[in-house]
Amino acid sequence: MTQEKQDKKESQDLFISSGMKAAGDFWQAAAKMWPLPFAAFPVPGGTSGEKGQKIHEDLWKPLQELWESTFSFMRKAQAREGQDDEKKGVFPPFMTDPFQTPWDGFMLLQKQWSETLDKTGRQRGGEDMGQTFQHVNRTVIEMYGEEFRKLLNIPQLGLTRFYQERANLTVEKFSKFQSAINEFLVVLLKPTGKAFQEMQDEVRRLSEQGEDILQDTKKYYQLWMKKMEDQYLKLLRSPEYTESLGKTLAALKDYRVAREQWMMDLLQDVPVPTNKDMDVLYKELYELKKKIRKLEKKGERP
Amino acid sequence: MKMDKKRNPEDLLNPMKMAWDLILAKMAVDSAQALKRMRKAKDVLLGPLNTEIAPTPYDIVYEEDRVKLKHYKPVTDIKYKTPLLVTYAMVNRETMLDLQHGRSVVQRFLDAGIDLYMIDWWYPTRKDRYLTIDDHVNGYMENIVNFVLDRTGNESLNLMGICMGGTFSIMYAALYPEKIKNLVLTVTPSNFDTDQGLLNVWARSIDADAMVEAYGNIPGDILNLAFLLMNPPRLMIDKYVGFLENVHDRDFVENFVRMERWIFDSPDLPGETFRQFIKELYHQNLLIQNKMELDGKRIDLKKITMPVLNIYARYDHLVPPEACEFLTKKIGSKDKEDVCLDTGHIGIYVSSKTQKEFAPKIISWLKERDGAVEGKTSKAPVKKQKKGTGKTLPKAKI
């Protein structure tokens, strides 16, 4: 171990032990003060402070002891591990080790995503903004499909598995809806770029002819509006648009259905009827009304 | 004029910059004028504005569930034997026919001496999600027609349908031809197999089952968004640029806000009605082929034998001419007329130009087929006069 590392380690150890000691002292002192308010509180049917003292003994004393023993354990553990552990940072290994594996996993994922982005970026040279947005969006969807979705689809276990599954499904469907709507927006904004391109050509052509529409902002605006309208009319009738619209609506439906299921789980514990409960009731009411109307009409016939 | 060399064309190719440039440039033309305009705009926006819509007085004379029937108070002697019942679409409100004085189809009908009733579908709640087209046509419409006939002592009435309400009216007239004396259809889709309208194109990719499963009732905001997406540059940008350019003009602002209030006042659509409309009409086009059934009864267009006036708009992107014009070839009526006006879906009711064509055409067409009331009456002919202002009104038993 170099001298520098040794110094750093010593200062970290000092920081932790002094910090823990200070915290322990503080809470110990605070705990000792807590009986005072109870003691001062007059309790009907007892001498002043008698019951307050009892509450302190029954409730606070075990808590105080638990707190002290926890700190004492942490101090000991820190002292033991601190002697031979060179790789330890600010926190001792018994605190950092449980997080090491997920952290490594996250770093690995991040590395993979960076590589994907880098690869995508290298492939995307010479594109216009619309195409770039579209590709970035696709990349995000791809990344999501390959990485996040797998995490959300990990089989859930135990008593709460169904609840967790529904919560995960809501997150997954929401992400899918976000992807779909992003793609839809990219499609929807396409005419804007095309209209600008056409405007540029038109302005260039007009300026070459010596006409100056730029002096008249209103004319310029109307020309732009006309180009936009033409482009949108083309787009809105295209299969690309209707397909994207259909996909977005389907994703929206999936998300809303998943969210509804999840909401029903949440509402089970409060006295609020769910949409499903109400729909059953409404359906029954609707059918009953229809039946009665038919019977009424039958009765009215001569 | 020569180009200003200092300005780079590329700098202006930005939509936000351009829109703001336009506004700012217009305002900066003459600073004094701009200042005056700004002051006026401030006075207009902060001052009292009359943006009331549907100002014509009426009574609610019948209620069933959420559905109400309006009876407009006559302003002159009733000159028509037969009352007119108007059925509006369930998307948006019927208030569009009575936006303001001077731009009100309702007012024109009343001035002509028509005894006018109008169905108000009101705002469906989740409770109404199971209501089908059958419930609206064979249920509410049938009960309302019976109520009006009973109230006025007539054996039949004139029915006027608007857009989706027109489609319902076609179905009703085919199922109950004896109760309809004359049928007026305005911008009414009956043929859904066309590529002229964007709604027809988009509807093909809509999974109605999924939408109903997800929403129950289809939110009015979603329907409105679809309408806005039919022409985003005009409806989302140009319209508001126009507003900013005229923000100092009180009349303009009042009219604009009235229209905004109407456009975004969109009731939800009952889920099952939406499902049936999309699947049986937009996807399968059953009505025009005489294949649609309501409550087990087939809708045979040949049974429509009463006089029919079919009015539609040449520049209607929601219900294009191709969606309207085939109907008169399919019905059994001998007295039938198609009228195509040079306007759009909403313009047909509110534009000042068509105000002079649309309502007067219906009034004169009805007059020719109705016959005048014998003698003069100061009130609408009511067999069983209900007292009150609509607060004590008959309700359906269920």
Interface residues (C-beta under 8 A of the other chain):
Chain A: L188 T192 F196 M199 Q200 V203 R204 S207 G210 E211 D212 L214 Q215 T217 K218 Y220 Y221 W224 M225 M228 E229 Y232 L233 L236 R237 T242 E243 L245 G246 L249 A250 L252 K253 R256 V257 N275 M278 D279 Y282 K283 L285 Y286 K289 K290 I292 R293 E296
Chain B: M1 K2 M3 D4 R7 P9 E10 L12 L13 P15 M18 A19 D21 L22 A25 K26 R126 K127 R129 Y130 L131 D135 G139 D195 L198 V201 W202 R204 S205 I206 D207 A210 M211 E213 A214 Y215 G216 L229 M230 N231 P232 P233 R234 I237 D238 V241 K397 I398
